Structure formats: C-alpha cells, structure tokens
Amino acid sequence: MNVADELEEKLIILKWKDGSQAQGIYDSYMEDEVDCDMDDEKYEEFWSFIFKAVDIMGEPPIYITEDAYFCVDYRNFPDEILVDNKRIV
C-alpha cells in the first residue's frame, strides 16, 4: 500500500503562505502534462493530486470545477498539509 492509498477519503487541509487554505477529501492522483505538443520546449509531465473541495478560505491558487474538484501539483503546491490534525508537509 502506498501513502496516497492511505489518504483516500480523508479530510486534508492545504495551507499557503498568504493565509488561504483549502479543505478537501483526497480522491486520487494522475500523471498530468502541460497542454502543448510533446516536441514543444515548454512541454512537461508531472503528478497532480485531486481533491473534492469541502471548504475554501481566502483565495488559494486552485481552480474548483463545477462538480467541486480541484488539483494540486508542483505549480500550486501548498506550504503546509495537515491530515488528522497532524502536519505531514
């Protein structure tokens, strides 16, 4: 079992330096990519982590979909992550 599997369906609090935060239920992760051709120098692949939004405070750097999901990756990674009231990052 990997760490991501242990977090499934747990409430996770994501905090950024500006004081904004997002509470979400961890759903899954996926291999993601920048939306351009593979031969473009800006092309890159990375991992994104998917959450179901529960509560948002401030203006975290996330986009929430119509069905209340958001992704976090290296470009908008939080400064602090709490699971079961314990800091893991």
Helices and strands as residue ranges (DSSP letters): H 3-7, E 11-15, E 21-33, E 45-57, E 69-72, E 80-83, E 86-87
